[in-house]
């Protein structure tokens, strides 16, 4: 199978959601696309006896993730792979990869009290401490004084590996080993896809400078950290969220 050709393929019935990926894996014997994915995961098709895929519920990851468990029975063993799936229709769009209340991140990452309070002002759990803020509901990072900005950036820098792993891969038995990005090409029945090991994905998105973005949020490499916002003004707008543009993964050189 020529994977370079199969990176862009026509899909007979189109796809609406992750059920498309599940069905492709479950019909692996007749699905050229599924065989290409399995080969991308370094499986020898001739050694596979059965493939069973299902959506994962109850994982450690936040509910913004779509994850599929693929059980691959080979002649001599049974292998299980957890695949995080990103279905994208806008190549310039950003995709939420994790969102939680600050208190949940505090438990995960042992956020110190002073950093936690600053982040509460950032998300809007606490009101601004300055006069005439850009947004009277919260503060942007560039509105903190230089010492507080440094505290925030130092925290993310010191805990970068842990944070990037948690928001992209997750923990425990549901941790994702792979990311599959599928881009629906505009006005066609074609899709473009890329499937990469999660360690490569984490390095690609998380490797880079930790800094304040031009809009006053936080950047960890290609990952944006911001207040969730929206939600019609409901309290959930004050959650912290992490976003990426999944289609940037296509920029990885083969």
ABEGO torsion letter per residue (X at the ends): XBAAAAABBBBAAEBABAAAAAAAAAAAAABAAAAAAAAAAGBBAAABABBBBBBBBGBABBAABBBBBBBBBBAABBBBBBBBBBBBABAABBBBABBBBAAAAAAAAGBBAAAAAAAAAAAGABBBABBGBABAABBBAAABBAAAAAAAAAAAAAAAAAAAAAAAAEBEAABBABBBBBBBBBGBABBBBBBBBAAAAAAAAABEBBBBBAAGBBBBEABBBBBAEEGGGBAAAABBBBBBBAAAAAABBX
